[in-house]
Amino acid sequence: MPSGPHRPRFYIWVLIIGFVIGGTLTSLFRQTLPDSAARTFLTSTWTPTFGPVSMNLLVIDFTLGPLGLHVSILSLVGVLVAYLIARSLF
């Protein structure tokens, strides 16, 4: 198993924490910034979706989705900040 900061779990956690930080910043900026071009640029989101996915397993049938990820400039900044902090700590 790889050691050091190049493990897949490390990057997954950095992405999760970064998107949470970025989502929080986006929400905060939507509430506090006045209507301007900067607010529109920083808080506009792009949402890729996946689904719905239906599965029929003979005994159980379920549908999952659609799943979406809201990506904004501040989400990407959050991922970058989380990566830089995690890299400096580990």
Biopython code that builds the backbone (N, CA, C, O; Angstrom):
import numpy as np
from Bio.PDB.StructureBuilder import StructureBuilder

atoms = [
    (1, "MET", "N", (0.844, -1.162, 0.000)),
    (1, "MET", "CA", (0.000, 0.000, 0.000)),
    (1, "MET", "C", (0.900, 1.239, 0.000)),
    (1, "MET", "O", (1.870, 1.297, 0.756)),
    (2, "PRO", "N", (0.587, 2.226, -0.838)),
    (2, "PRO", "CA", (1.418, 3.423, -0.892)),
    (2, "PRO", "C", (1.382, 4.180, 0.421)),
    (2, "PRO", "O", (0.368, 4.208, 1.119)),
    (3, "SER", "N", (2.501, 4.789, 0.738)),
    (3, "SER", "CA", (2.561, 5.593, 1.955)),
    (3, "SER", "C", (2.811, 7.043, 1.579)),
    (3, "SER", "O", (3.141, 7.352, 0.433)),
    (4, "GLY", "N", (2.654, 7.918, 2.544)),
    (4, "GLY", "CA", (2.850, 9.344, 2.279)),
    (4, "GLY", "C", (1.574, 9.991, 1.765)),
    (4, "GLY", "O", (0.506, 9.379, 1.788)),
    (5, "PRO", "N", (1.688, 11.229, 1.303)),
    (5, "PRO", "CA", (0.499, 11.962, 0.894)),
    (5, "PRO", "C", (-0.031, 11.579, -0.483)),
    (5, "PRO", "O", (-0.956, 12.232, -0.965)),
    (6, "HIS", "N", (0.504, 10.564, -1.131)),
    (6, "HIS", "CA", (0.060, 10.194, -2.471)),
    (6, "HIS", "C", (-0.940, 9.042, -2.448)),
    (6, "HIS", "O", (-1.110, 8.348, -3.450)),
    (7, "ARG", "N", (-1.595, 8.839, -1.323)),
    (7, "ARG", "CA", (-2.606, 7.798, -1.219)),
    (7, "ARG", "C", (-3.913, 8.303, -1.811)),
    (7, "ARG", "O", (-4.203, 9.496, -1.722)),
    (8, "PRO", "N", (-4.709, 7.426, -2.413)),
    (8, "PRO", "CA", (-5.999, 7.851, -2.975)),
    (8, "PRO", "C", (-6.958, 8.405, -1.914)),
    (8, "PRO", "O", (-7.689, 9.359, -2.180)),
    (9, "ARG", "N", (-6.960, 7.816, -0.723)),
    (9, "ARG", "CA", (-7.851, 8.327, 0.331)),
    (9, "ARG", "C", (-7.497, 9.754, 0.714)),
    (9, "ARG", "O", (-8.385, 10.544, 1.034)),
    (10, "PHE", "N", (-6.233, 10.093, 0.686)),
    (10, "PHE", "CA", (-5.785, 11.447, 0.986)),
    (10, "PHE", "C", (-6.430, 12.434, 0.018)),
    (10, "PHE", "O", (-6.964, 13.460, 0.440)),
    (11, "TYR", "N", (-6.382, 12.131, -1.263)),
    (11, "TYR", "CA", (-6.951, 13.031, -2.266)),
    (11, "TYR", "C", (-8.473, 13.093, -2.190)),
    (11, "TYR", "O", (-9.063, 14.150, -2.416)),
    (12, "ILE", "N", (-9.102, 11.982, -1.878)),
    (12, "ILE", "CA", (-10.560, 11.982, -1.732)),
    (12, "ILE", "C", (-10.976, 12.872, -0.569)),
    (12, "ILE", "O", (-11.916, 13.656, -0.695)),
    (13, "TRP", "N", (-10.283, 12.758, 0.562)),
    (13, "TRP", "CA", (-10.610, 13.607, 1.710)),
    (13, "TRP", "C", (-10.326, 15.076, 1.427)),
    (13, "TRP", "O", (-11.079, 15.948, 1.858)),
    (14, "VAL", "N", (-9.252, 15.354, 0.710)),
    (14, "VAL", "CA", (-8.960, 16.746, 0.343)),
    (14, "VAL", "C", (-10.075, 17.306, -0.538)),
    (14, "VAL", "O", (-10.495, 18.448, -0.348)),
    (15, "LEU", "N", (-10.556, 16.518, -1.497)),
    (15, "LEU", "CA", (-11.662, 16.969, -2.339)),
    (15, "LEU", "C", (-12.929, 17.211, -1.531)),
    (15, "LEU", "O", (-13.596, 18.229, -1.715)),
    (16, "ILE", "N", (-13.264, 16.290, -0.643)),
    (16, "ILE", "CA", (-14.476, 16.434, 0.165)),
    (16, "ILE", "C", (-14.388, 17.674, 1.039)),
    (16, "ILE", "O", (-15.311, 18.488, 1.054)),
    (17, "ILE", "N", (-13.298, 17.824, 1.761)),
    (17, "ILE", "CA", (-13.136, 18.980, 2.646)),
    (17, "ILE", "C", (-13.090, 20.271, 1.835)),
    (17, "ILE", "O", (-13.667, 21.278, 2.246)),
    (18, "GLY", "N", (-12.419, 20.255, 0.700)),
    (18, "GLY", "CA", (-12.341, 21.445, -0.146)),
    (18, "GLY", "C", (-13.688, 21.867, -0.685)),
    (18, "GLY", "O", (-13.999, 23.059, -0.702)),
    (19, "PHE", "N", (-14.501, 20.913, -1.129)),
    (19, "PHE", "CA", (-15.822, 21.270, -1.636)),
    (19, "PHE", "C", (-16.740, 21.757, -0.520)),
    (19, "PHE", "O", (-17.584, 22.621, -0.756)),
    (20, "VAL", "N", (-16.594, 21.226, 0.683)),
    (20, "VAL", "CA", (-17.389, 21.725, 1.811)),
    (20, "VAL", "C", (-16.982, 23.159, 2.147)),
    (20, "VAL", "O", (-17.842, 24.014, 2.356)),
    (21, "ILE", "N", (-15.687, 23.423, 2.201)),
    (21, "ILE", "CA", (-15.210, 24.789, 2.460)),
    (21, "ILE", "C", (-15.669, 25.733, 1.352)),
    (21, "ILE", "O", (-16.154, 26.830, 1.631)),
    (22, "GLY", "N", (-15.520, 25.314, 0.111)),
    (22, "GLY", "CA", (-15.940, 26.139, -1.016)),
    (22, "GLY", "C", (-17.436, 26.389, -1.044)),
    (22, "GLY", "O", (-17.875, 27.494, -1.365)),
    (23, "GLY", "N", (-18.220, 25.379, -0.713)),
    (23, "GLY", "CA", (-19.673, 25.554, -0.648)),
    (23, "GLY", "C", (-20.079, 26.516, 0.450)),
    (23, "GLY", "O", (-21.004, 27.312, 0.285)),
    (24, "THR", "N", (-19.379, 26.438, 1.573)),
    (24, "THR", "CA", (-19.642, 27.364, 2.669)),
    (24, "THR", "C", (-19.293, 28.790, 2.265)),
    (24, "THR", "O", (-20.050, 29.717, 2.554)),
    (25, "LEU", "N", (-18.158, 28.976, 1.602)),
    (25, "LEU", "CA", (-17.774, 30.304, 1.128)),
    (25, "LEU", "C", (-18.767, 30.841, 0.098)),
    (25, "LEU", "O", (-19.105, 32.025, 0.124)),
    (26, "THR", "N", (-19.232, 29.990, -0.797)),
    (26, "THR", "CA", (-20.206, 30.414, -1.798)),
    (26, "THR", "C", (-21.493, 30.875, -1.132)),
    (26, "THR", "O", (-22.040, 31.918, -1.489)),
    (27, "SER", "N", (-21.973, 30.111, -0.177)),
    (27, "SER", "CA", (-23.191, 30.479, 0.544)),
    (27, "SER", "C", (-23.002, 31.777, 1.321)),
    (27, "SER", "O", (-23.884, 32.635, 1.322)),
    (28, "LEU", "N", (-21.869, 31.922, 1.973)),
    (28, "LEU", "CA", (-21.581, 33.134, 2.736)),
    (28, "LEU", "C", (-21.499, 34.356, 1.825)),
    (28, "LEU", "O", (-22.039, 35.413, 2.153)),
    (29, "PHE", "N", (-20.827, 34.216, 0.683)),
    (29, "PHE", "CA", (-20.692, 35.337, -0.248)),
    (29, "PHE", "C", (-22.031, 35.709, -0.877)),
    (29, "PHE", "O", (-22.273, 36.888, -1.137)),
    (30, "ARG", "N", (-22.912, 34.729, -1.130)),
    (30, "ARG", "CA", (-24.239, 35.035, -1.669)),
    (30, "ARG", "C", (-25.043, 35.889, -0.695)),
    (30, "ARG", "O", (-25.834, 36.733, -1.116)),
    (31, "GLN", "N", (-24.847, 35.677, 0.595)),
    (31, "GLN", "CA", (-25.603, 36.419, 1.600)),
    (31, "GLN", "C", (-24.991, 37.773, 1.908)),
    (31, "GLN", "O", (-25.724, 38.709, 2.226)),
    (32, "THR", "N", (-23.669, 37.910, 1.826)),
    (32, "THR", "CA", (-23.035, 39.126, 2.313)),
    (32, "THR", "C", (-22.633, 40.112, 1.221)),
    (32, "THR", "O", (-22.644, 41.319, 1.466)),
    (33, "LEU", "N", (-22.279, 39.644, 0.027)),
    (33, "LEU", "CA", (-21.844, 40.564, -1.014)),
    (33, "LEU", "C", (-23.045, 41.265, -1.648)),
    (33, "LEU", "O", (-24.091, 40.646, -1.839)),
    (34, "PRO", "N", (-22.902, 42.548, -1.974)),
    (34, "PRO", "CA", (-23.980, 43.240, -2.685)),
    (34, "PRO", "C", (-24.046, 42.758, -4.138)),
    (34, "PRO", "O", (-23.095, 42.163, -4.645)),
    (35, "ASP", "N", (-25.171, 43.019, -4.798)),
    (35, "ASP", "CA", (-25.307, 42.629, -6.198)),
    (35, "ASP", "C", (-24.256, 43.338, -7.030)),
    (35, "ASP", "O", (-24.244, 44.566, -7.119)),
    (36, "SER", "N", (-23.381, 42.562, -7.637)),
    (36, "SER", "CA", (-22.311, 43.125, -8.467)),
    (36, "SER", "C", (-21.797, 42.030, -9.392)),
    (36, "SER", "O", (-22.212, 40.873, -9.309)),
    (37, "ALA", "N", (-20.899, 42.417, -10.262)),
    (37, "ALA", "CA", (-20.295, 41.450, -11.176)),
    (37, "ALA", "C", (-19.421, 40.452, -10.415)),
    (37, "ALA", "O", (-19.340, 39.280, -10.785)),
    (38, "ALA", "N", (-18.763, 40.927, -9.346)),
    (38, "ALA", "CA", (-17.918, 40.030, -8.554)),
    (38, "ALA", "C", (-18.758, 38.948, -7.878)),
    (38, "ALA", "O", (-18.372, 37.779, -7.862)),
    (39, "ARG", "N", (-19.901, 39.334, -7.324)),
    (39, "ARG", "CA", (-20.772, 38.342, -6.680)),
    (39, "ARG", "C", (-21.271, 37.329, -7.704)),
    (39, "ARG", "O", (-21.280, 36.129, -7.433)),
    (40, "THR", "N", (-21.682, 37.798, -8.865)),
    (40, "THR", "CA", (-22.167, 36.898, -9.903)),
    (40, "THR", "C", (-21.063, 35.937, -10.344)),
    (40, "THR", "O", (-21.317, 34.746, -10.521)),
    (41, "PHE", "N", (-19.858, 36.438, -10.521)),
    (41, "PHE", "CA", (-18.737, 35.605, -10.958)),
    (41, "PHE", "C", (-18.352, 34.574, -9.905)),
    (41, "PHE", "O", (-18.135, 33.406, -10.229)),
    (42, "LEU", "N", (-18.266, 34.997, -8.647)),
    (42, "LEU", "CA", (-17.802, 34.101, -7.591)),
    (42, "LEU", "C", (-18.848, 33.076, -7.165)),
    (42, "LEU", "O", (-18.491, 31.991, -6.707)),
    (43, "THR", "N", (-20.113, 33.395, -7.306)),
    (43, "THR", "CA", (-21.147, 32.495, -6.794)),
    (43, "THR", "C", (-21.920, 31.751, -7.872)),
    (43, "THR", "O", (-22.813, 30.969, -7.548)),
    (44, "SER", "N", (-21.602, 31.972, -9.153)),
    (44, "SER", "CA", (-22.282, 31.199, -10.191)),
    (44, "SER", "C", (-21.756, 29.762, -10.162)),
    (44, "SER", "O", (-20.567, 29.529, -9.948)),
    (45, "THR", "N", (-22.652, 28.815, -10.380)),
    (45, "THR", "CA", (-22.281, 27.400, -10.270)),
    (45, "THR", "C", (-22.520, 26.675, -11.586)),
    (45, "THR", "O", (-23.352, 27.077, -12.399)),
    (46, "TRP", "N", (-21.783, 25.615, -11.768)),
    (46, "TRP", "CA", (-21.954, 24.689, -12.872)),
    (46, "TRP", "C", (-22.277, 23.342, -12.238)),
    (46, "TRP", "O", (-21.531, 22.863, -11.383)),
    (47, "THR", "N", (-23.378, 22.734, -12.650)),
    (47, "THR", "CA", (-23.845, 21.514, -11.991)),
    (47, "THR", "C", (-23.879, 20.343, -12.968)),
    (47, "THR", "O", (-24.840, 20.207, -13.726)),
    (48, "PRO", "N", (-22.857, 19.499, -12.965)),
    (48, "PRO", "CA", (-22.956, 18.259, -13.735)),
    (48, "PRO", "C", (-23.823, 17.257, -12.962)),
    (48, "PRO", "O", (-23.701, 17.138, -11.743)),
    (49, "THR", "N", (-24.684, 16.550, -13.663)),
    (49, "THR", "CA", (-25.565, 15.580, -13.009)),
    (49, "THR", "C", (-25.312, 14.182, -13.579)),
    (49, "THR", "O", (-24.836, 14.015, -14.701)),
    (50, "PHE", "N", (-25.642, 13.218, -12.781)),
    (50, "PHE", "CA", (-25.493, 11.817, -13.149)),
    (50, "PHE", "C", (-26.771, 11.096, -12.726)),
    (50, "PHE", "O", (-27.140, 11.132, -11.552)),
    (51, "GLY", "N", (-27.425, 10.465, -13.637)),
    (51, "GLY", "CA", (-28.572, 9.661, -13.250)),
    (51, "GLY", "C", (-29.843, 10.095, -13.932)),
    (51, "GLY", "O", (-29.805, 10.959, -14.809)),
    (52, "PRO", "N", (-30.928, 9.542, -13.571)),
    (52, "PRO", "CA", (-31.115, 8.507, -12.566)),
    (52, "PRO", "C", (-30.656, 7.128, -13.056)),
    (52, "PRO", "O", (-30.697, 6.827, -14.249)),
    (53, "VAL", "N", (-30.230, 6.323, -12.126)),
    (53, "VAL", "CA", (-29.772, 4.969, -12.413)),
    (53, "VAL", "C", (-30.754, 3.997, -11.769)),
    (53, "VAL", "O", (-30.958, 4.025, -10.555)),
    (54, "SER", "N", (-31.354, 3.147, -12.577)),
    (54, "SER", "CA", (-32.297, 2.147, -12.069)),
    (54, "SER", "C", (-31.621, 0.790, -12.028)),
    (54, "SER", "O", (-30.899, 0.409, -12.950)),
    (55, "MET", "N", (-31.868, 0.062, -10.938)),
    (55, "MET", "CA", (-31.300, -1.279, -10.793)),
    (55, "MET", "C", (-32.420, -2.245, -10.424)),
    (55, "MET", "O", (-33.204, -1.988, -9.510)),
    (56, "ASN", "N", (-32.483, -3.342, -11.135)),
    (56, "ASN", "CA", (-33.445, -4.398, -10.851)),
    (56, "ASN", "C", (-32.653, -5.648, -10.492)),
    (56, "ASN", "O", (-32.049, -6.282, -11.358)),
    (57, "LEU", "N", (-32.661, -6.000, -9.202)),
    (57, "LEU", "CA", (-31.891, -7.138, -8.720)),
    (57, "LEU", "C", (-32.767, -8.357, -8.445)),
    (57, "LEU", "O", (-32.401, -9.208, -7.634)),
    (58, "LEU", "N", (-33.920, -8.451, -9.111)),
    (58, "LEU", "CA", (-34.892, -9.524, -9.010)),
    (58, "LEU", "C", (-35.623, -9.538, -7.671)),
    (58, "LEU", "O", (-36.830, -9.779, -7.640)),
    (59, "VAL", "N", (-34.937, -9.291, -6.583)),
    (59, "VAL", "CA", (-35.561, -9.277, -5.271)),
    (59, "VAL", "C", (-35.933, -7.853, -4.878)),
    (59, "VAL", "O", (-36.954, -7.618, -4.232)),
    (60, "ILE", "N", (-35.100, -6.924, -5.272)),
    (60, "ILE", "CA", (-35.315, -5.526, -4.932)),
    (60, "ILE", "C", (-35.064, -4.677, -6.177)),
    (60, "ILE", "O", (-34.191, -4.977, -6.990)),
    (61, "ASP", "N", (-35.839, -3.629, -6.299)),
    (61, "ASP", "CA", (-35.712, -2.720, -7.426)),
    (61, "ASP", "C", (-35.627, -1.306, -6.872)),
    (61, "ASP", "O", (-36.492, -0.888, -6.102)),
    (62, "PHE", "N", (-34.582, -0.559, -7.260)),
    (62, "PHE", "CA", (-34.469, 0.804, -6.758)),
    (62, "PHE", "C", (-33.876, 1.722, -7.827)),
    (62, "PHE", "O", (-33.247, 1.278, -8.788)),
    (63, "THR", "N", (-34.102, 3.003, -7.620)),
    (63, "THR", "CA", (-33.584, 4.028, -8.520)),
    (63, "THR", "C", (-32.773, 5.010, -7.700)),
    (63, "THR", "O", (-33.221, 5.481, -6.655)),
    (64, "LEU", "N", (-31.588, 5.314, -8.172)),
    (64, "LEU", "CA", (-30.686, 6.249, -7.496)),
    (64, "LEU", "C", (-30.465, 7.444, -8.409)),
    (64, "LEU", "O", (-30.091, 7.295, -9.573)),
    (65, "GLY", "N", (-30.699, 8.617, -7.871)),
    (65, "GLY", "CA", (-30.358, 9.798, -8.638)),
    (65, "GLY", "C", (-31.536, 10.700, -8.898)),
    (65, "GLY", "O", (-32.639, 10.419, -8.430)),
    (66, "PRO", "N", (-31.343, 11.738, -9.606)),
    (66, "PRO", "CA", (-30.080, 12.178, -10.170)),
    (66, "PRO", "C", (-29.161, 12.773, -9.108)),
    (66, "PRO", "O", (-29.616, 13.440, -8.179)),
    (67, "LEU", "N", (-27.883, 12.524, -9.256)),
    (67, "LEU", "CA", (-26.874, 13.070, -8.362)),
    (67, "LEU", "C", (-26.191, 14.237, -9.060)),
    (67, "LEU", "O", (-25.858, 14.150, -10.242)),
    (68, "GLY", "N", (-25.984, 15.319, -8.336)),
    (68, "GLY", "CA", (-25.345, 16.496, -8.919)),
    (68, "GLY", "C", (-24.276, 17.038, -8.006)),
    (68, "GLY", "O", (-24.317, 16.843, -6.791)),
    (69, "LEU", "N", (-23.330, 17.712, -8.594)),
    (69, "LEU", "CA", (-22.244, 18.344, -7.857)),
    (69, "LEU", "C", (-22.207, 19.806, -8.281)),
    (69, "LEU", "O", (-21.999, 20.108, -9.456)),
    (70, "HIS", "N", (-22.409, 20.716, -7.332)),
    (70, "HIS", "CA", (-22.401, 22.142, -7.625)),
    (70, "HIS", "C", (-20.971, 22.655, -7.534)),
    (70, "HIS", "O", (-20.387, 22.696, -6.451)),
    (71, "VAL", "N", (-20.413, 23.044, -8.666)),
    (71, "VAL", "CA", (-19.034, 23.508, -8.727)),
    (71, "VAL", "C", (-19.042, 25.001, -9.028)),
    (71, "VAL", "O", (-19.676, 25.452, -9.981)),
    (72, "SER", "N", (-18.329, 25.762, -8.202)),
    (72, "SER", "CA", (-18.183, 27.194, -8.430)),
    (72, "SER", "C", (-16.706, 27.553, -8.294)),
    (72, "SER", "O", (-15.874, 26.720, -7.933)),
    (73, "ILE", "N", (-16.412, 28.796, -8.588)),
    (73, "ILE", "CA", (-15.029, 29.267, -8.454)),
    (73, "ILE", "C", (-14.570, 29.107, -7.000)),
    (73, "ILE", "O", (-13.440, 28.690, -6.745)),
    (74, "LEU", "N", (-15.444, 29.439, -6.057)),
    (74, "LEU", "CA", (-15.073, 29.333, -4.645)),
    (74, "LEU", "C", (-14.915, 27.883, -4.207)),
    (74, "LEU", "O", (-14.138, 27.609, -3.292)),
    (75, "SER", "N", (-15.626, 26.947, -4.830)),
    (75, "SER", "CA", (-15.420, 25.525, -4.536)),
    (75, "SER", "C", (-14.026, 25.093, -4.963)),
    (75, "SER", "O", (-13.350, 24.354, -4.247)),
    (76, "LEU", "N", (-13.604, 25.552, -6.122)),
    (76, "LEU", "CA", (-12.259, 25.218, -6.586)),
    (76, "LEU", "C", (-11.195, 25.866, -5.709)),
    (76, "LEU", "O", (-10.151, 25.266, -5.454)),
    (77, "VAL", "N", (-11.452, 27.093, -5.242)),
    (77, "VAL", "CA", (-10.533, 27.744, -4.306)),
    (77, "VAL", "C", (-10.478, 26.951, -3.004)),
    (77, "VAL", "O", (-9.402, 26.784, -2.430)),
    (78, "GLY", "N", (-11.625, 26.460, -2.530)),
    (78, "GLY", "CA", (-11.659, 25.644, -1.318)),
    (78, "GLY", "C", (-10.856, 24.371, -1.465)),
    (78, "GLY", "O", (-10.154, 23.976, -0.534)),
    (79, "VAL", "N", (-10.941, 23.722, -2.609)),
    (79, "VAL", "CA", (-10.152, 22.508, -2.852)),
    (79, "VAL", "C", (-8.666, 22.850, -2.858)),
    (79, "VAL", "O", (-7.863, 22.113, -2.287)),
    (80, "LEU", "N", (-8.295, 23.943, -3.486)),
    (80, "LEU", "CA", (-6.891, 24.349, -3.519)),
    (80, "LEU", "C", (-6.367, 24.652, -2.120)),
    (80, "LEU", "O", (-5.269, 24.228, -1.763)),
    (81, "VAL", "N", (-7.145, 25.381, -1.331)),
    (81, "VAL", "CA", (-6.727, 25.704, 0.044)),
    (81, "VAL", "C", (-6.612, 24.434, 0.886)),
    (81, "VAL", "O", (-5.647, 24.275, 1.633)),
    (82, "ALA", "N", (-7.589, 23.526, 0.773)),
    (82, "ALA", "CA", (-7.536, 22.280, 1.535)),
    (82, "ALA", "C", (-6.322, 21.450, 1.135)),
    (82, "ALA", "O", (-5.684, 20.837, 1.991)),
    (83, "TYR", "N", (-5.999, 21.424, -0.149)),
    (83, "TYR", "CA", (-4.823, 20.676, -0.600)),
    (83, "TYR", "C", (-3.538, 21.281, -0.051)),
    (83, "TYR", "O", (-2.666, 20.554, 0.426)),
    (84, "LEU", "N", (-3.413, 22.602, -0.114)),
    (84, "LEU", "CA", (-2.203, 23.245, 0.370)),
    (84, "LEU", "C", (-2.023, 23.047, 1.869)),
    (84, "LEU", "O", (-0.907, 22.829, 2.340)),
    (85, "ILE", "N", (-3.126, 23.124, 2.622)),
    (85, "ILE", "CA", (-3.032, 22.914, 4.077)),
    (85, "ILE", "C", (-2.682, 21.459, 4.377)),
    (85, "ILE", "O", (-1.813, 21.192, 5.208)),
    (86, "ALA", "N", (-3.345, 20.521, 3.714)),
    (86, "ALA", "CA", (-3.075, 19.099, 3.946)),
    (86, "ALA", "C", (-1.656, 18.738, 3.544)),
    (86, "ALA", "O", (-1.003, 17.949, 4.227)),
    (87, "ARG", "N", (-1.172, 19.299, 2.452)),
    (87, "ARG", "CA", (0.202, 19.014, 2.014)),
    (87, "ARG", "C", (1.226, 19.536, 3.011)),
    (87, "ARG", "O", (2.259, 18.905, 3.238)),
    (88, "SER", "N", (0.939, 20.689, 3.604)),
    (88, "SER", "CA", (1.888, 21.238, 4.567)),
    (88, "SER", "C", (1.849, 20.470, 5.899)),
    (88, "SER", "O", (2.850, 20.411, 6.613)),
    (89, "LEU", "N", (0.701, 19.889, 6.225)),
    (89, "LEU", "CA", (0.590, 19.135, 7.486)),
    (89, "LEU", "C", (1.149, 17.727, 7.364)),
    (89, "LEU", "O", (1.724, 17.209, 8.321)),
    (90, "PHE", "N", (0.990, 17.101, 6.204)),
    (90, "PHE", "CA", (1.420, 15.719, 6.051)),
    (90, "PHE", "C", (2.596, 15.673, 5.127)),
    (90, "PHE", "O", (3.125, 14.596, 4.854)),
]
sb = StructureBuilder()
sb.init_structure("model")
sb.init_model(0)
sb.init_chain("A")
sb.init_seg("    ")
for serial, (resi, resn, name, xyz) in enumerate(atoms, 1):
    if name == "N":
        sb.init_residue(resn, " ", resi, " ")
    sb.init_atom(name, np.array(xyz, "f"), 0.0, 1.0, " ", f" {name:<3s}", serial, name[0])
structure = sb.get_structure()
